[in-house]
Amino acid sequence: MQVMALVLVLIFGFFIGISKAQLSVGFYTETCPDAESIVGATVRDAALSNPNILAVLLRLHFHDCYVQGCDGSILIDNDPDAEKHAFGHQGVGGYEVIEIAKEKLESQCPGVVSCADIVALAARDAVALANGPAYQVPTGRRDGRVSNISLAADMPDVSDSIQQLKSKFLDRGLSEKDLVLLSAAHTIGTTACFFMTDRLYNFFPGGGSDPSISPEFLPELKAKCPQDGDVNVRLPMDQGSGETFDKKILENIRGGFAVLQSDASLMEDEATKSVIDSYFGPLNSQFGPSFEEDFVNSMVKMGQIGVETGSDGEIRRVCGAFN
């Protein structure tokens, strides 16, 4: 009887876990029918004055989801110990765009649309505005009630080894293929020389550069990020295609033109390398996998990590503070 009771508890818990994570496309159709168009218009307006905001919003979604799930916890800013102040979230932005969208939604549908969903929808719209694929985002997330800097201690880092990256993604239920595709989000946006210093000048204990950098590319990187130069200078993460969503980032990684060390490390592992290689070759356009479709699948999968739904969490009135 005790064994049977344990089995029933496990089965019951399993189904609760599934139902808790269920989101649906068009979740706000009845309760706030203009929700997605309001978010989309807000993102478009922001991009008119700052095209780089598209990459920023895409990154914001990843950083929110990676730490305790896609629950808007990264948005909390009225506490010095809030998650957004973590070292691993350096350079993350786009908060003001989320708040503008939230204010518009609250005026039309008060207490209905979560900040976590706004972040997911804004990332989707950012991809489309950068000439990437348009896709449906399942919604119905609720906002978390916890945001603590300590919970962001294991964010993926540009200096992580490929094994560390694989392990961190696996811990979130993300595969080696997801690692490649979500890293390919670096097809748009910029990074700071701060994140390049060790790769260019201190890759080995005695100094020196990462040997995986193409000899053609190394002088250009050093010119943009000179030793003891301004670490705040920014450069595109996707050489030659930093404002357009495409698979050029993977081509650059294959050829030694990766800007970030973490991107370059994808070629050091047979599993991640084979994923990258699968998007190239003479027959890829006809018989190979679709980079755009696979990217969308990984984004949707990431967007369902640890979501709170139903009666869990809350719908914040403003995104930067708990109710």
N, C-alpha and C positions, 0 to 999 in steps of 0.2 A: 504493500500500500504506500509506503514511504517513497519507493522508487517511482511508482505511478504518479504520485502527487508531484514529485520533482519534475517528471517529464511534462506534466500538464502545465506547471509553472513556466518551464522553459518555452513550451510551445506558445503559451499565452503571451509571454514576454516578447517572443519573436514576432508575433503578429502585431503587437503594440508598436514595436520598433518600425515595422513596415508602414503602418498607418500613420505614425507620427511623421514619417519622412515624405508622405505623399503630398505633392504639389500638383497643380493643374494649370494648363495653358488657359488663359482667359478667366482666371480666378475672380477678377473684379468686374466681369461683364455686367452683372446685375447691380452690384453695390457701388461701383464707381466706373462707369463705362468709358470715360475719357482718361482713365489713369495712365495708360501706356502712351497715349498721344501727348499728354501733358509732360511726361518725363522726356519723351523724344524731342519735343519742342524746346524744352529747357536745355538739353544737351546741344542741340543745333545752335541755339543762341550763344551758348558759351563757346562753342567751337569757332564762331565767326570772329570773336575777339582774341581767341587763343587756341589755335589749331592743336597745340600740344596737349590740350585738356583731354583729347580722345584717349591718348595713351595713359594719361594719369587716371582716368576713370576705369580703364581696363585693369590697371594695376591695383586700384583700390578694391575692386571686387575680389581679386585673388587674396590680397592681404586680409580682407575681412573674413573670407571663407576659411583660410588656413588656420586661424586661431579660433578654436572652439566652435567652428561652423559659421555658416552664412547668416549671422544674426544681428548685423549692424553694430557689434560691440566696438569696432574700431572708430566709430563716429563720436563716441562719448568724449567730451572735452572739458567738463566742469569738475574734473578731479585730477590732481597731479599724478596719481597712481593709475590713471586710466590707460588702457591698452595702447592708444595711439602714440603715447610717449615712449614706447619701446624702441631700443636701438635698431631692431630689425625693420621698423616702420619708417626709418629715415627717408625723407624725400617723398613719402606718400602724400597725396593731396586730393583735390577734387571735392573736399568737404562742403565748400560753399555752394557748389552746383547741386549737391544732394539736398542741402537745406532750402535752396530756392525752389526746387521741385516739390519738396515737402510742404512748404508754405502755400504753394499754389494748390496742392492736393487737399490740404486741410481747409482751405477756403471753399472748396467745392464738395469735398467728401470728408468731413471731419471724423477722425478716429477710425479710418478704414484701411488706408494703404500704409504698410510698414516701411520703415527706413531700409530694412534689409532687402525688400523687394525693389525699392527705388535704386539701390546700388546695383542689383543684378540687371535691371532693365537699362540703366544708364550705360553699363558695360556693353550690353548687347547693341544699343544704339551707337555707341562709340565705334564698335567694329564696323557696322554698316556705313557710317559716315566716313570711315577711312578706306572705303572701297572694298571692304571685306564682305563676307556673306551676311545676308539678312536671315534671321532665324527666330523661332518662337522660344520664349522663356517661360517655363512653368513658374507660377507664382503662388502665393499663399503663405509665405514665410511670416513669422512674427519676430519682433525684436527681443533680443536677449536682455536679461536684467543684471548681467555681470560683465564688467570690463576692467581687467587688471593687467598691469604691465608685466607681471610675472608670467602670465599665460602665453606671452609672445616670445618667450626666451629661445625657442628652437626654430624660429623662422629660417627658411632656406637662405643661404648666404652666397654671394658671388664667389667666395673662396672655398666653398664646400667641395669635397671630392665627389666624383660621380657616385660612389657607393653611399656617401652621406645623403646625397640628393635622392637617390632611389629609395633609401630607407625612410626618409622624411615623407616622401610622397606616398609610399606604401602605408605608412602609419595613418594617412588620411583616406585610405581606400583608393588611391590613385596609382595606376600602373606605369610601367616604363614608357608605354606609348603616350599616356597622359603627360608624363614629364616632358617628353619631346614637344608635344603639341602646345602645352601651356607655356613652355619656354619660348615657343615660336611667337607668342604674343609680343616679344621684343622686336617684332617686325616694325612696330611703330613706337616712337618715343625716343627719349634721350637718357643718358646716364651722366654722372659727374666724374671728373678726373679723380676724385676722392676714391672711387671704387676701382680705379685702374692702376694706382701707384704701385702696389705690390706686384701685380702682374707684369708691369713694364720694367721695374727697377729692382725688386727684391723677391723675385720668384724663388730663388735659391738662398740658402743661409748666407752665402758670401756675396749675394747680389746677382744681377742678371735678369734677363727677360724670359718669359714663357716661350719655350722652343716651338710650341704649337702655332705660334703666330707666324703667318707668312712673312718671309723676308721682304716682300714687296709692301706689306702693310705696316710692318713695325715702325719704319721711319715716320710714316704719317701719324700713327698713334702717338709717338714720342713728341712730334711737333705740336700736336694738339694738347698734350698733357706733359709738358717738360718737367724734368725732375726739379723739385722745390718750386714748382710753378703754382698757379692758382688752382686749388683743388675743386673749386666751384664751377670751373669752366665745364660746359656740357657738350656732348657729342652724340650723334645718332647711334643707337644700338644696332641698327641694320645698315651697314655700309652701302650707300648708293640708293637706298629705298626706305629712308627713315620716316616718311610721312604717309606711305601707302601700305595697306595690308596686303601681303603676298607671301609666297614661300621663298623669296629671295634670302630671307634670314637663314633658312636651312642650307641654301646654296653657299652662302658665306661661311657658315659653320663647317661645311664639307671642305671648303677650299682654304681654310686657315685665316679667314677674314672675320672671325667672331670677335666682337668687341669685349664681351664679358667672359671671364674665365669659366663661369658655370656653363655658359653656352658651349664653349670650346670643349668642355669635358664630356659632352654628349657623344663625341667621336671616340672616346677612350673605352667605351663599353660596347661589347658586341650587340647587346640587345637594343640599346638606344641608337647605335650607329645603323643597325639594319632598318629601324623605323625611318630614320632620315633618308637612307638610300632608297627606300621603297617609293619615295615621291619623285624619283628621277630615273632617267633611262629612256631609251628610244621608244619604248612601247607604253610608257607611263600614262600618257594622255588618253590612250584608248583602253588599256587593260589594268593600269595601276590604280591604287587607292586615290581618292580625292582628298587633297590636303584640306580644302575648305570644309568638307563634310566631317572629316575626322576632328578638325579643330572645334567645330560646333558641338560635336558629341562630347568632347572632353570638357568644354565650357559648361554645358548643361549638367554633366556629371559632377563637376566641381561645385556648381551652384546648388547642389543638393546635400553637400556635406553638413551633417549635424544640424539641420534646420529645425526650428521650433514651429509647430503648427497647432491648429485647433485652439485649445484653451491655454497652451503653454506660452510663456513670454508675455509680451504686451504690444500694443500699437502706440509708439511714442507720439507725443504732440509735437515735439521738436526732436530732431535727430541727435543733437549733441548732449541731451540729458535724459535720464530716466524720468518716467512720469512721477 
